[in-house]
Amino acid sequence: MNEKRKELEFLRRHWITFIVFIMLGAAGGWAADQFSDPLYKSQSSVYFSLDFSQSATDLNQGSNYTQKQMVSFAKLAAAPIVLDSVIRDLSLDTSSRALANSLDVSFSPDSVILQIVVADRSASQARDIANAVAQNLTLVAEQIGPKSGAGKGSISAQTIEQATAGSSPGSSDVRTNIAAGAFLGLLLGFLMGLIRETLRSRVRGVSDLKSAGPVAVLAVVEPRPAGVPLMVAEPSSTSADQYRRAVMNLQQLHGAEGPLSIVVAAASRQRSNCQVTDNLAAAFAEQDTQVIVVHAYQGKDPTGGHGLSDVLEGDVELEEVVSPAAGGTYDELMAGTTGANRHRQLASKGFDGLIERLQSLYDVVLVEAAPLDQAADALQIARRLDGLVLTVEDGKTRRRDVRTRLEEVQAAGVQISGVVFCLRKRRSKNGGVRTSQPAREQAAPAPRHEMV
């Protein structure tokens, strides 16, 4: 059933390509018929028999033998041993292979008469070739055929119909040419669809994302220069409204009562700066909730200042490293000096205890983990929290990676809360690329929530 769904999806995505190529192929077939040079056709016929005694039995056996040899005689008519002599006799400027393509040799079932039809731009030349082929075929057939005891050839071939020059070119079958062109166009369209499907390996649009697996799309957002999150810098933008919708969906899915703990991770390493975790935090904070963002890897703070890892190692106290973000909109805990012990720290009971403490202090805890293609940290953490929000980048994340990540999430027993789809460029209302200067983050004097 899944395979049939994939086939239907393939046809749905490329049906326009199929129609275009079919129409082009049909038009090509019609054009080839209309603009090709007219061909004149001439026909000659050769009768074959076997020379034996004249008894009824011998005649019957000879006739049966000859009928069985008609396929060989037809092939012989288009063989170089016959056509080379024709070319030499008529001084033709061509090859035996090319000349064979202008021949149509046929015979009726249970018949010993061979029809030789020649098509050529010249009516007289078509006639001469047809007669020359018949003449040389009779000679060659008698020469190479079986011999009697006296050394005389047993095969007798005789031209019974001389070709004549046609007065008008033969008519072509327009419908057949159009149908053949349309069929060829269909094959080319199917091939083009396969090529596009192979090259189109990245997620380009929400439809591609939905086809990768059964997952809810929470928001479709734009990137912006690094600095204050878009929710704070442009609260009236379309993307800001998308984040508000994402927050409502998360609250409906997980319930509004009690602290909410969500892991946010990218399906693969992203290049655009969507700041999904920070914007979700700002959207939650609009509802007058206490929010903290825990950065569980050094993606945002490559300098490696004190933070999460130092708290887990007992080197610093939590209240010493929690700082306000986005002008005091929410709090954040940076990754800290994470190193080789990061995976052990995130899997430890100390991390679970830290999350429990943060849940007692904040209404919403968002943990920003490493991309799923780099580490299994997000899955490991999400198994102990309420859910996982996956981020996918338009035109960068591969569809295969999305399917793989969704399978990994399901296998790990993690509840996936949904996907945030990050566009590649910011677009203004008139369709142009919109640019904006990074806003400077205003420092707050103290964390939004006082540690106890």
N, C-alpha and C positions, 0 to 999 in steps of 0.2 A: 504494500500500500504506500509505503514511504517512497519507493522508487517511482511509482506512478505519479505521486505528488511532485517529485523532482522533474519528471518529464513534462508535466503540465506547466510547471513554473518556467521551465526552459522555453516552451512554446509561447507562453504568455510574454516573456521578456523579449523574444526575438521574432514575433509574428510579423511585425512591420518589415523586418529584413527579408523574411521569406517572400512576402508579397512583392516587395520591390524587385527582388532578383527574378521572381517568376515573370513579372511584367517585362523586365529588361530582356530576359531570355526569349519570351514570346515575340517581342518587338525585333530582337535580333534574328529570329527565325524568319519572320516576315520580310525583313530587310534583305536577308541573304537570298530569299526567293525572288524578290523584286529586282534586285540590282546585280544578280549573278548573270554571267554571259549565257545566252541560250545555247542549248546543246541539241545537235541533230543525231538521231539514232537510226542505225541500219542493222538488219538482221540477216544472217545466213544460217543454213541448217545442214548438218552432216548426218548421214545414215550409216550405222555400223552393223556389220554382220560377221558371222564366222563361217569360213569356207570348209565344209565337210561334204560327205556324200549326201545325196539327195533323198535318202530315206526319211520317212516321217519322224522316226525316233531321233536321228541325227539332227534334223532341222529343229526339233523341239529342244534338244539339249544345247545346240548352238545358240538358239534364241535366249534360253535361260542364262547361259554363260555370258552372253553379250550384255544382257540387262544388268547383271551383277557388276560388270566392268564399267558401267556408265559413269559412276562417281570418279573412277580413275581417269576416264577420258575427259571429263570436265576439268579435272585438275591439270591434265596434260595440256589442255587448250591454253591455260594461263601460265604454263611453265616456260622458262627461258629457252628450252630446246626448241620450242615453236616460235616464241615471240622474237627471239634474236634473228631468226630467218626473216620474219615479217619486217623488222626494222631495217634489215639489210636490203631486202627487195624493194621497199618503198622509200629508202633513204630518209627515214624518220629521225628527227633530232630529239630522241628521248631514250629512256632506259626500259628494259623489260619489266621492271617493277612498276614504273609509272604507267606503262602501257597496260599492264594487267589491271590497274585500278579503273581503267576506262571500259573494261570488259564485264559483261554480265552473262555468264555461261549457265545454262539451265537445261533440264530435261524433265519430262513427265514420268510419273511412276509407270512401271511396266512398259516402258517405251525404249527404243534403241535410236531415237532421233535426238540429236544435241542441237540446241539453239544458241547461237552466238550473237549477242547484241553489243554493238559498239556505239559509245556516245562521244561525240567530238564537236568542236565549234564549227568545223567544215563538213558540210553534207557529203561532198565528194570524198573527203578523206575518211569519214566514217564508213562509207561504202567500201572503199579500197581496203581498209584494214579488216573489215568483217570478211571479205572475200579471201584476203591473204591468210588470215588465221584459219579459215576453213580449209583452204588448199594445203597449207603446211601441216595442219593437224592430220589430214588424211595420209600424207606421206610419212609422217613420224609414227603414226599409229601402226601402219603396215610394216615399217622398218623394225620397230622394237617389239611388236606383238609376237606371239608364239608361232613357230615354224612347223611345217609338215615334215614328213620323213624325207621328202625330196628337196627340202630347204626352201620351199615356197612359203610365204607368209600366210598364216591362217586367218588374220583379221583383214576384213575388207571394209574400207571407208570411202564414202562417196558423197560429194556435195550435191544435195538435192534441191537447195534453194539458194540462188545467188542474191546477194544484197543489192539494193538499189538506193540511190541518193534520195533522201527525204526532201520534200518540198517546203516543210515548215518544221521548226524546232519542236521537240517533244514537250508536252505540258507537264509541269511539276505539280506535286500535291501540296498546295499551300497549307492546308490544315495539318498535314503531317509535319511539315517544317515548323509551323508555329507550336504544335504540341511537343515536338522534340526540343525546341528552344526553351519552352516553358519548363520541361522536365529537367533540362540541364541547368536552368536558372534555379530551380528548387534545390538541386544538389549543391550548387554553389552557395545558395543562401544558407543551407544547413551547415555547410563547411564554415562559412563566415560566422555563423552563430556559435559553433564550437570554438573557433579561434577567439572570438570576443569573450566567450565564457571563460576560456583559459586565461586570457590576459586580464580579464576583469576579476581579479582575485581579491581585491580589496573592497571593504564596505563603502559603498557610495550611495548613501541615502537610507532613510528609515526602512524602506521596503527590503533592502538587502539585509538589514539588521534583523528584521522580523523573520526573514526566511532562514536565518541561521539557527533559530530555535524558538521555543515558546517562552518568551520573556516580555515583560511589560516595559515600555519605553516611558520613563518618568519625565524626561525633559529633553528638548533639543536646544542647545545653547551655543553661544558664540565665544570665541577666545577674546582676550584683551591683553594689553601690555601688563607686565608684572607690576604689582603694587596693591593698592586697595582693591578688594574684590568688586566685581561688577555690581553686586547687590547693593553695595554702599556707594560706589561712584556713580552708577546710573540706575537708581531704583525704579525709574519709570520705563526702562527698556523692555523689549519683548523677552529677552533672556532672563531678566529679573523675574518677570511674571512666570516664566517656565520653572524657575527654581521654587517659586511659591507653590505652584501646582505640584511639584515633586514632593515638597514637604507635606502637603495635604494628603497625597497618596500614601506616603510613608506612615503618617499618623493613622490613616484609615486601615492600612495593612497590619500594623503592629499595635494599634490601640494608643489612645492619648493618655491613658492613665499610667502612672509610674515612670521611672526613668527609661529613656530609649537609648540603646547603644548600637551603633551601626558602623560597619567597616566599609570604607570606600577605597577601591583599588581599580587600576586600569587593566584592561585585558592584555595590553602590551604597552611597551614604553611609548609615551606620547611626545609629540613635538610641539603642538600648540599649547598655549597657556590658558586652559579653561578654569583652573582653580575651583574644581567642582566641590571639594571638601569645604573650602573657605566660604564659597557662595551658599552652600547648604546650611552652614553654620549661621551665616548672616540672615538667611531666610527664616530659620528657626528662631533666631533672636528677635525678629520682628514681632513675634507673638509673646514678647515679654517673658521668655524662658531663659534659664541659665544654660549656656552652651560652652563646651570646651572641645577643642580639636587637639587630638594626640597624634603627633607625627611619628609613626613607627619606623620610618626609614629616612635617610638623609637626602631625599630628593629635593626638599625645600631649603634645607640648611646645610649646604656642603661644607661650611666652615667648621662644623663639628663642635659648637659650643655646648655648655652643660644643658642636660635635658633628661629625657626618659631613661636612657641607659644608665645615667649617673644616679638617678633616683633608685632604679632597680638594684644597682650595685651598692647602694647605701652611702654613696659619696656625698650626696647633697639631699636636702629635704625638699619635698614636693613644692611647698610654698615659695622656695627660693628660685625655682625655675619656671613656674607658671607665670605667663606674662599676658597683658592685654593685646588684642589684635584688632585691626580695622577701626582704629580710633576708639577702642573700648567696647566695640559691639559684642565681642565674645572673647574668651580666653583661649590660649593655646599652650601646648607643651611640646617643645621641639624634640627632635630625635636624640640629641646629645651625641656623645663621643662613641657612637656605635661602631663595633668592629667585628671580630670573629665570633664574639659571644652573643650577637644580636638574636639569632634563632633560638638559642638556649634561653635567653632572657624573655622572649615573647611567649615561650612555651612554659615558663615557670609559674609556680603558684604565687610568686611575688607579683607578677604581672596581673594575675587574676585578682589579687588583693588590692592592687592599685586601681583597677577598673571598678571594683566594688566601692572603694573610697570615693572615687570620682562620681559614681552614680549617687552616692549619698549627698554630694555637694552640688551636682548639676542635674538639670532635667534631661539634657541631651549630651551624649558623649559620642563624638565622631572620631574614629581611628583611621588615619590615612596610612595605608599599607603599601608595600612595594608592588609594582605591577606583577600580575600573575605569571607572566612568562619569565620573570626573573627569580621569583622565590615563592614558596608555599606559605609565607607568613600570613597572607590575607585569609586563606582557607583555615589555617590553624587558629587564628584569632576569631574568625566569624563563627566557628563551631561553638564558641562559648558566649557569643553575643546574640543580638536579636536578628541580625541579617547582614546581607552584603549588597552594596550598590556598586555595580560594574560600570566603568566609563569606557566608551568606544570612540575612537577618533575617525571622523569622516575622511575617506581617501587614504588613510595611513594603516589602520588596523585591517589585517587580513580576515576575510570571512572564515577561512579555515581555523584561524586562531580563536575567533569568537565561538565557533562550534566546540573546539577543544576545551576552551575555558568553561563553557556551560556544562560540558560533560564532567569536567573535573569538579565543579561546584556540586553537581548532583551526586557524584560518587562520594564526595566528602561529607554528605549529609548536611550541607549548608543551605539555609533558606536564602534564595536570591530575592532581594527586595525589588530590583528593577535595574534598568540601564539608563544612564545619562549619555546622550549622543552629542559629541562635541564637533561642531562644524570647523572647517579648515580656515575660513576667512570671515571677517566681519563684513556685513553688507548693509548699506544704507537703504532707505526706503525706495530710492530710485534704482536700486540694483547695483550701484557702484560699491567699490570696496571702501569701507569707512575706517578712518584712522583716528586715533585719539592718543593723547599724551598720557603717560603713566602718572597716576595721582600719587602724591606723597602721603605716606601713611602717617597719621597724627598719633604721636605716642601718648598713652594714657598714664597717669601717675601710678596706678596700681591695678591689679587684676580686677575684673568685673565682679568676681565672687571672692569673698574673703575666706581664706583657708582656716579651718578649725581643726 
